[in-house]
Amino acid sequence: MSKVRLLLEDGSEYQGESFGYEQNVSGEIVFNTAMTGYPESLTDPSYAGQMIVMTYPLVGNYGVPPFSIEKNGLSTNMESCKIQAVGIIVSDYSETFSHWNGLESLGSWLRREHIPGISGIDTRSLTKKLREHGVMQCKVLFEGHGSAVEIEDYSQVNFISRVSCKDITIYHGTSSVRLSRETSNDGINTHLPQNGLKQVLLVDCGVKENIIRCLLRRGVNVIRVPWDYDFSGIAYDGLFLANGPGDPDTATATVDNIRKSMQLRPSTPIFGICMGNQLLGKAGGAKIYKLKYGHRSHNQPVRECGTNRCYVTSQNHGYAVDDQSLGSDWEPFFVNMNDGSNEGIRHKTNPWFSVQFHPEASSGPTDTEYLFDEFIKLL
């Protein structure tokens, strides 16, 4: 195994060993406290541009499932068509794996997709530093590969544009139809399936594919459009705002389109997840701020506001809605029980709501998947 150096922007340096692809990279370094779920996390578009530190010490012991694609174009086991994170850092990597669905090792997968993997680093010490300092930019330098690597300013990059779909896809059951982005709203309407099912328009800011699976399992058609597509003339029964990476302030076009929908169709249900919570908040006039080190785990406790009902949730976000900036027509929906930050908003009269966590739970607890059912009922 080759030696690797991890350099943080505050001057800290860690030494480790390579178990993935050997290529100098840079990114925003963040930590994830989940015990499982590295295939889903690595392929989650919300991790685009980020280096993931897994706090659970043993990673790789159940391998990686097959990367197969269903007839409708969605992956069977992953959250997108490729690894989205720039790399992964673990304390102890297990090359030997054992699982009924394991096809290859984590290291083999990383090498095939040209993604670095680093082991042998004290991830407990590294996580403590990130908690105290906050997320930082980092460089990963491999022995014999020099020290040249471009460092992008994470806050200045529109990662949503990078990971969003480029064309339009209409999903119905196990089938799908792909249309060019240049297709007009009327053109899309002519391709909508006439199967008597409700139409859900999904704005793709970097959607996890299990969100689409959760919607399809509930008997609706899904119209997936790029993040900045003007969908005002499409015939849909509900609007879904997906998750995504980076700073929500880079999605000005998305917010404008959401606001237009709210003005033209006040009775049409809206449901947002993760980035979708922040974009719905911005469309409603709220402010967004960056958390010190974010929430990335399977074990974030949230409480439904106005009740004593608590849920354990899966999360992956670095920004949050400022509760104090919500207008009089809005109210907090959920609150994080660890730090009191916002975990969801809802409109007091119109059928619009969103959550900061991931009810589709891939991978993670399924406590809040009922929110998809609530959205479908509103349709």
Secondary structure, 3 states (H helix, E strand, C coil): CCEEEEEECCCCEEEEEECCCCCCEEEEEEEECCCCCHHHHHCCHHHCCEEEEECCCEECCCCECCCCECCCCCECCCCCCCCCCCEEECCEECCCCCCCCCCECHHHHHHHCCCCEEECCCHHHHHHHHHHHCCEEEEEEECCCCCCCCCCCHHHCCHHHHHCCCCEEEEECCEEEEECCCCCHHHHHHHCCCCCCEEEEEEECCCCHHHHHHHHHCCEEEEEEECCCCCCCCCCCEEEECCCCCCHHHCHHHHHHHHHHHHHCCCCCEEEECHHHHHHHHHCCCCEEEEEEEEEEEEEEEEECCCCCEEEEEEEEEEEECHHHCCCCEEEEEEECCCCCEEEEEECCCCEEEECCCCCCCCCCCCCCHHHHHHHHHC
